């Protein structure tokens, strides 16, 4: 019995220590039990006036809130970059199917009142003046080519033939020279005509003999018209133009008598153009 006595005493002390130190704080107890005086007890059986100390959960059990993601200042007012060249198909006006190009030919026929202001000198002294009126048939033959997209350059023959006049036997006139016909667009029908060159007027003596007179000089023409496309190459339209010229000549029956004529002729013509 002496052999087991010390061992039994030691075990008894150990068990008594465990009983005295069952807990040191509430978290050592299970469930809702609290630690009171080193022993775990139900919360309802705690001594009156006893309040369990607030337990702060371990920091490890409550994860810290995530840090906010910083937003770059430039992203707040970001502007979409411009698209790279070629990113979108180019928007352009479709090329006209009909356009002025290549060879140019115009034929025209119309009517033109003709006013001829005649001034006569004899041996250098002014002898007199008069105005002669006529109604003429006007014509045009012009050849050229398109330069660029809408301008035509070439040469033209512009004619007048008196149908009724105060001349004894009628008269005729011609303007021959270079011209420019400018269209207001590659496929436009509106156009402006400018021409200048040699001016001729053939007429009979006014209220005198039947001597025919040829007068020569210079003249110019300006006109405006509009044409409609009949096909890819042909156009038809109307042209209003004004021919002004100054010509001089000598009376074939009197070498001392010189005539100077100022010609003014407004004209309206129907045009047909190959272009």
C-alpha positions in Angstrom: 0.0 0.0 0.0 2.9 2.4 0.6 3.9 1.9 -3.0 0.6 3.3 -4.4 0.1 6.0 -1.9 2.2 8.8 -3.4 0.8 8.2 -6.9 -2.8 8.3 -5.8 -2.1 11.6 -4.0 -0.5 13.2 -7.1 -3.5 12.2 -9.3 -5.9 13.6 -6.7 -4.1 17.0 -6.7 -4.1 17.1 -10.6 -7.8 16.5 -10.8 -8.5 19.1 -8.1 -6.4 21.7 -10.0 -8.3 21.0 -13.2 -11.5 21.3 -11.4 -10.4 24.7 -9.9 -9.2 26.0 -13.3 -12.0 24.8 -15.6 -12.0 28.2 -17.4 -10.3 31.6 -17.3 -12.6 33.5 -19.8 -16.0 33.0 -21.5 -14.5 31.8 -24.8 -13.1 28.8 -22.9 -16.7 27.6 -22.4 -19.0 26.0 -25.0 -22.1 27.5 -26.5 -23.7 30.4 -24.5 -22.0 29.4 -21.2 -19.9 31.9 -19.4 -16.9 31.6 -17.1 -17.7 32.3 -13.5 -15.0 31.8 -10.8 -13.0 29.5 -13.0 -16.1 27.3 -13.8 -18.3 27.3 -16.9 -21.9 28.1 -16.1 -25.1 28.8 -18.0 -25.7 32.6 -18.4 -29.0 32.3 -16.6 -27.4 30.8 -13.5 -24.8 33.6 -13.0 -24.8 35.5 -9.8 -27.1 38.5 -9.6 -25.5 41.7 -10.7 -22.9 39.9 -12.7 -22.3 41.2 -16.3 -20.2 39.2 -18.6 -17.4 41.3 -20.0 -17.7 42.2 -23.7 -15.8 39.8 -25.8 -14.0 41.2 -28.7 -13.7 38.6 -31.5 -10.3 37.9 -32.6 -9.1 40.2 -35.4 -8.4 37.2 -37.5 -12.1 36.3 -37.6 -13.2 39.7 -39.1 -11.3 40.3 -42.4 -10.4 44.0 -43.1 -12.5 45.8 -45.7 -10.9 45.7 -49.2 -9.0 48.8 -50.1 -10.7 51.0 -52.7 -9.3 50.7 -56.2 -7.7 54.1 -57.1 -9.2 55.7 -60.3 -6.7 57.6 -62.4 -7.7 61.3 -62.8 -7.3 61.1 -66.5 -9.9 58.3 -66.7 -12.6 60.6 -65.3 -12.4 62.9 -68.3 -11.2 60.4 -70.8 -11.8 61.3 -74.5 -12.1 58.6 -77.0 -9.1 58.7 -79.4 -9.8 59.7 -83.0 -10.1 56.8 -85.3 -7.0 55.9 -87.2 -6.9 57.0 -90.9 -8.6 54.5 -93.1 -10.6 53.0 -90.2 -13.8 54.1 -91.9 -14.5 54.2 -95.6 -14.1 57.6 -97.2 -17.4 59.3 -98.0 -17.2 61.0 -101.4 -19.7 62.3 -104.0 -20.2 59.7 -106.7 -18.7 60.7 -110.0 -21.4 61.9 -112.5 -22.2 59.4 -115.2 -22.5 62.1 -117.8 -19.7 64.7 -117.9 -18.1 67.1 -120.4 -15.0 65.4 -121.8 -13.0 65.1 -125.0 -14.0 66.4 -128.4 -16.5 69.3 -128.6 -18.8 70.2 -131.6 -21.6 72.7 -131.5 -24.1 73.6 -134.2 -26.6 76.4 -133.6 -29.3 78.2 -135.5 -31.5 81.2 -134.5 -32.6 84.7 -135.1 -30.9 88.0 -134.6 -31.9 91.7 -135.0 -29.0 93.6 -136.4 -28.3 97.3 -135.8 -25.6 99.0 -137.9 -24.5 102.5 -137.0 -22.9 103.9 -140.1 -20.5 106.9 -140.0 -19.3 108.3 -143.4 -16.2 110.5 -144.0 -15.3 112.1 -147.3 -11.7 113.3 -147.7 -11.3 113.1 -143.9 -14.3 115.2 -143.2 -17.3 113.9 -141.5 -20.1 113.7 -144.1 -22.9 112.1 -142.1 -24.2 109.1 -140.2 -27.2 106.9 -140.2 -28.5 103.7 -138.6 -29.6 100.7 -140.5 -31.7 97.9 -139.1 -32.0 94.3 -140.3 -33.5 91.0 -139.2 -31.0 88.2 -139.7 -30.7 84.5 -139.5 -27.9 83.6 -137.0 -25.7 80.5 -137.1 -22.8 78.9 -135.3 -20.2 76.2 -136.0 -17.7 75.7 -133.2 -15.0 73.0 -132.7 -12.8 72.4 -129.7 -12.0 70.2 -126.7 -12.5 70.1 -123.0 -9.7 71.3 -120.8 -9.9 70.2 -117.2 -13.4 69.1 -116.2 -15.7 71.9 -117.5 -14.0 74.4 -119.8 -13.9 74.1 -123.6 -11.4 75.9 -125.7 -11.5 76.1 -129.5 -12.4 78.1 -132.6 -15.8 79.2 -133.8 -17.5 80.7 -136.9 -20.5 82.9 -136.0 -22.6 84.1 -138.9 -25.5 86.5 -139.6 -27.5 86.7 -142.9 -30.0 89.5 -143.3 -33.5 88.3 -144.2 -35.1 91.8 -144.2 -33.2 95.0 -144.0 -32.9 98.6 -145.0 -30.0 97.8 -147.2 -30.7 97.8 -150.9 -30.0 94.1 -151.3 -29.5 92.8 -147.7 -26.2 92.0 -146.0 -24.2 89.4 -144.0 -21.8 89.3 -141.1 -19.2 86.9 -139.7 -17.2 86.7 -136.5 -14.3 84.2 -136.7 -12.0 83.5 -133.9 -11.1 81.6 -130.7 -13.7 81.0 -128.0 -14.0 79.7 -124.4 -17.2 77.9 -123.3 -17.2 77.3 -119.6 -19.7 75.0 -117.9 -20.5 75.5 -114.3 -19.7 71.9 -113.3 -18.4 68.7 -114.8 -22.0 67.6 -115.6 -23.7 71.0 -115.6 -25.8 72.3 -118.5 -25.4 76.0 -117.6 -22.5 77.6 -119.5 -20.9 81.0 -120.3 -19.5 81.7 -123.8 -16.8 84.2 -124.7 -15.4 84.7 -128.2 -13.4 87.4 -130.0 -11.7 87.8 -133.4 -12.0 88.9 -136.9 -15.3 90.7 -137.7 -16.7 91.0 -141.3 -19.7 92.9 -142.6 -20.8 92.7 -146.3 -23.6 95.1 -147.3 -24.8 97.2 -150.2 -24.7 100.9 -150.4 -27.4 102.5 -148.3 -30.1 104.2 -150.4 -27.6 104.7 -153.2 -26.0 102.6 -155.9 -26.0 98.9 -155.8 -22.3 98.9 -155.1 -21.4 96.1 -152.6 -19.2 97.1 -149.7 -16.9 94.8 -147.7 -16.0 96.1 -144.2 -13.4 94.5 -142.0 -12.4 94.9 -138.3 -12.7 93.2 -135.0 -15.5 92.0 -132.7 -16.3 90.0 -129.6 -19.2 87.9 -128.4 -20.6 87.0 -125.0 -23.3 84.6 -124.3 -25.1 82.5 -121.7 -27.1 79.3 -122.2 -28.4 76.1 -120.8 -28.3 72.6 -122.3 -30.0 69.4 -121.4 -28.4 66.0 -121.7 -30.0 63.8 -124.4 -27.5 61.0 -124.0 -24.0 60.5 -122.6 -22.5 62.6 -125.5 -25.3 64.8 -126.9 -26.9 67.9 -125.4 -29.6 70.3 -126.7 -30.3 73.8 -125.3 -30.9 77.5 -125.8 -28.2 80.2 -126.1 -28.6 83.9 -125.8 -25.6 85.9 -127.0 -24.5 89.4 -128.0 -22.2 90.2 -130.9 -20.5 93.7 -131.0 -18.0 94.7 -133.7 -16.5 97.6 -135.4 -15.6 97.4 -139.1 -14.4 99.9 -141.7 -14.3 100.1 -145.5 -14.1 102.3 -148.6 -17.0 103.0 -151.0 -16.0 101.2 -154.2 -17.5 104.0 -156.3 -15.7 106.7 -154.4 -12.2 106.1 -153.0 -12.4 109.2 -150.9 -15.5 108.0 -149.0 -14.8 105.9 -146.0 -17.4 104.1 -143.9 -17.1 103.0 -140.2 -19.8 100.7 -138.9 -20.6 99.8 -135.3 -22.5 96.5 -135.3 -24.7 95.4 -132.4 -26.6 92.2 -132.6 -28.4 90.4 -129.8 -29.2 86.8 -130.8 -31.2 83.7 -129.6 -30.3 80.3 -130.9 -31.2 76.6 -130.5 -28.0 74.6 -129.9 -27.0 71.0 -130.4 -23.7 70.0 -128.9 -21.6 66.8 -129.1 -19.3 66.5 -126.1 
